[in-house]
């Protein structure tokens, strides 16, 4: 078998997988799967979050903290939809922008240190990158690991809960540390589970590429 034939066949990931919903969102999606168009609800949820943030200029207020709940109730209802519409591929990016925008605006406008907001955003982005790149090589992260990352809506709710308890900075810090630890743990587990022969496949002892693998 040629080297090209031995390569993992890229697979297109399920859009429902890329949504990165929490358990709460998945439960809401079972109420009426397929009843609501996912892109329309995702856009509506993003619009509601934007309006609530603008209402108090992103500062920590009761109406601002309601944004994650509103987005969850709208977008969560479509988590069980097959996402087979022509433009449904836009749903994950819309949900990403909703989460990133909420975390950035709320943190920046409410006095959370900029580096801390940045670290949390990087951790979330790396989590999403894992979900996108692994299916391309025929791999996915274990469901328990993805669930442990809380989902886009779960992370927003954690931050909102921290704000409600007047511990917004602590919520950002704890969530960032938790996600970073989760990413490091999963990276170590993946590398430890990879046989050395797979890592060295196609390379000779001097570090060059074997002629037979080209």
C-alpha positions as CSV (number, residue, x, y, z in Angstrom):
1,X,0.0,0.0,0.0
2,X,1.4,3.4,-0.9
3,X,2.2,6.1,1.6
4,X,-0.7,8.2,0.4
5,X,-3.1,5.3,0.9
6,X,-1.9,4.8,4.4
7,X,-2.7,8.4,5.4
8,X,-5.8,9.0,7.4
9,X,-8.8,10.0,5.3
10,X,-10.0,13.4,6.3
11,X,-13.6,13.5,7.5
12,X,-16.0,16.4,7.5
13,X,-17.0,16.9,11.2
14,X,-20.6,17.0,12.1
15,X,-21.8,20.5,12.5
16,X,-23.7,19.6,15.7
17,X,-20.4,18.4,17.1
18,X,-18.7,21.7,16.2
19,X,-21.5,23.7,18.0
20,X,-19.9,22.7,21.3
21,X,-23.1,22.7,23.3
22,X,-23.2,22.0,27.0
23,X,-25.4,19.3,28.5
24,X,-28.1,21.9,29.2
25,X,-28.1,22.9,25.5
26,X,-28.2,19.3,24.4
27,X,-31.2,18.7,26.6
28,X,-33.0,21.7,25.2
29,X,-32.4,20.4,21.7
30,X,-34.3,17.3,22.5
31,X,-37.5,19.2,23.1
32,X,-38.3,19.8,19.5
33,X,-35.4,18.6,17.3
34,X,-35.7,20.0,13.8
35,X,-38.5,22.4,14.6
36,X,-36.5,25.6,14.4
37,X,-33.9,26.7,11.8
38,X,-30.5,26.6,13.6
39,X,-28.9,29.6,11.8
40,X,-31.9,31.9,12.4
41,X,-31.9,31.1,16.2
42,X,-28.1,31.4,16.4
43,X,-28.2,34.8,14.8
44,X,-31.1,35.9,17.0
45,X,-29.2,34.8,20.1
46,X,-26.1,36.7,19.0
47,X,-28.3,39.8,18.3
48,X,-29.9,39.5,21.8
49,X,-26.5,39.2,23.5
50,X,-25.2,42.2,21.6
51,X,-28.3,44.3,22.5
52,X,-28.1,43.4,26.2
53,X,-24.3,44.2,26.2
54,X,-24.9,47.6,24.5
55,X,-27.8,48.4,26.9
56,X,-25.3,49.0,29.7
57,X,-22.2,49.4,27.7
58,X,-21.0,45.9,28.6
59,X,-20.7,46.7,32.3
60,X,-21.6,44.2,35.0
61,X,-25.3,44.6,35.5
62,X,-28.4,42.4,35.9
63,X,-29.5,42.8,32.3
64,X,-26.0,42.0,31.0
65,X,-25.8,38.8,33.0
66,X,-29.1,37.7,31.5
67,X,-27.4,37.5,28.0
68,X,-26.1,33.9,28.4
69,X,-29.5,32.6,29.5
70,X,-31.2,34.3,26.5
71,X,-28.7,33.0,24.1
72,X,-28.9,29.5,25.6
73,X,-32.7,29.4,25.4
74,X,-32.7,30.5,21.8
75,X,-29.7,28.5,20.3
76,X,-30.0,25.5,22.6
77,X,-33.4,24.6,21.1
78,X,-31.7,23.8,17.8
79,X,-28.8,21.7,19.1
80,X,-30.6,18.5,18.0
81,X,-31.3,19.8,14.5
82,X,-29.5,17.9,11.7
83,X,-28.0,21.1,10.4
84,X,-28.5,20.1,6.8
85,X,-29.5,23.5,5.5
86,X,-27.5,25.3,2.8
87,X,-26.1,27.9,5.2
88,X,-26.1,25.9,8.4
89,X,-22.3,25.7,8.3
90,X,-22.4,29.3,9.6
91,X,-24.0,28.2,12.9
92,X,-20.7,27.2,14.7
93,X,-18.9,30.5,13.7
94,X,-21.9,32.5,14.9
95,X,-21.9,30.7,18.3
96,X,-18.1,31.3,18.5
97,X,-18.5,35.0,17.9
98,X,-21.3,35.1,20.5
99,X,-19.1,33.5,23.2
100,X,-15.9,35.4,22.3
101,X,-17.8,38.7,22.1
102,X,-19.5,38.2,25.5
103,X,-16.3,37.2,27.3
104,X,-14.4,40.1,25.8
105,X,-16.9,42.9,26.2
106,X,-18.0,41.9,29.7
107,X,-14.5,41.4,31.0
108,X,-13.1,44.6,29.4
109,X,-16.0,46.8,30.5
110,X,-16.2,45.5,34.0
111,X,-12.6,45.9,35.1
112,X,-11.2,42.3,34.6
113,X,-7.5,42.6,33.9
114,X,-6.8,42.5,30.1
115,X,-4.2,39.7,30.3
116,X,-6.7,37.5,32.2
117,X,-9.4,38.0,29.5
118,X,-6.8,37.2,26.9
119,X,-5.7,34.0,28.5
120,X,-9.3,32.8,28.9
121,X,-10.0,33.6,25.2
122,X,-6.9,31.7,24.1
123,X,-7.9,28.7,26.1
124,X,-11.4,28.7,24.6
125,X,-10.0,29.2,21.1
126,X,-7.5,26.2,21.5
127,X,-10.4,24.1,22.7
128,X,-12.4,24.9,19.6
129,X,-9.3,24.4,17.4
130,X,-9.0,20.8,18.8
131,X,-12.6,20.1,17.8
132,X,-12.0,21.3,14.2
133,X,-8.5,19.8,13.5
134,X,-8.8,16.3,15.0
135,X,-11.7,15.1,12.8
136,X,-9.6,16.1,9.8
137,X,-7.2,13.2,10.7
138,X,-9.8,10.8,11.7
139,X,-9.7,11.5,15.5
140,X,-12.1,13.1,18.0
141,X,-11.6,14.0,21.6
142,X,-13.5,11.7,24.1
143,X,-17.0,12.9,24.9
144,X,-16.2,13.2,28.6
145,X,-13.3,15.6,27.8
146,X,-15.5,17.8,25.6
147,X,-18.3,17.8,28.3
148,X,-15.7,18.8,30.9
149,X,-15.0,21.9,28.9
150,X,-18.6,23.0,29.7
151,X,-19.7,24.1,26.2
152,X,-20.0,27.6,24.8
153,X,-23.2,28.3,26.8
154,X,-21.8,26.7,30.0
155,X,-18.7,28.9,30.0
156,X,-20.8,32.0,29.5
157,X,-23.1,30.9,32.4
158,X,-20.1,30.3,34.7
159,X,-18.8,33.9,34.0
160,X,-22.3,35.3,34.5
161,X,-22.6,33.4,37.8
162,X,-19.3,34.8,38.9
163,X,-20.5,38.3,38.1
164,X,-23.8,37.7,40.0
165,X,-21.7,36.8,43.0
166,X,-19.5,39.9,42.6
167,X,-16.5,37.7,41.8
168,X,-16.2,38.3,38.1
169,X,-12.4,38.5,38.0
170,X,-12.1,35.3,40.1
171,X,-14.5,33.6,37.7
172,X,-12.4,34.6,34.7
173,X,-9.2,33.4,36.5
174,X,-10.6,30.1,37.7
175,X,-12.3,29.3,34.3
176,X,-9.1,30.1,32.4
177,X,-6.9,27.9,34.8
178,X,-9.4,25.1,34.5
179,X,-9.5,25.1,30.7
180,X,-5.7,25.4,30.4
181,X,-5.3,22.4,32.8
182,X,-7.9,20.4,30.8
183,X,-6.0,21.2,27.5
184,X,-2.6,20.2,29.0
185,X,-4.0,17.0,30.5
186,X,-5.6,16.0,27.2
187,X,-2.4,16.8,25.2
188,X,-0.3,14.7,27.6
189,X,-2.9,11.8,27.4
190,X,-2.9,11.9,23.6
191,X,0.9,11.9,23.2
192,X,1.3,9.2,25.8
193,X,-1.2,7.0,23.9
194,X,0.5,7.5,20.6
195,X,2.9,4.5,19.8
196,X,6.4,5.6,19.1
197,X,6.3,3.6,15.8
198,X,3.5,5.9,14.6
199,X,5.5,9.0,15.4
200,X,8.6,7.7,13.6
201,X,6.7,6.1,10.7
202,X,8.3,7.2,7.4
203,X,11.5,8.4,8.9
204,X,14.9,6.8,9.1
205,X,17.2,6.7,12.1
206,X,19.1,9.8,10.9
207,X,15.9,11.9,10.8
208,X,15.5,11.7,7.1
209,X,12.5,10.5,5.2
210,X,12.6,6.9,3.9
211,X,12.4,6.6,0.2
212,X,9.6,4.0,0.6
213,X,7.3,6.4,2.3
214,X,7.5,9.1,-0.4
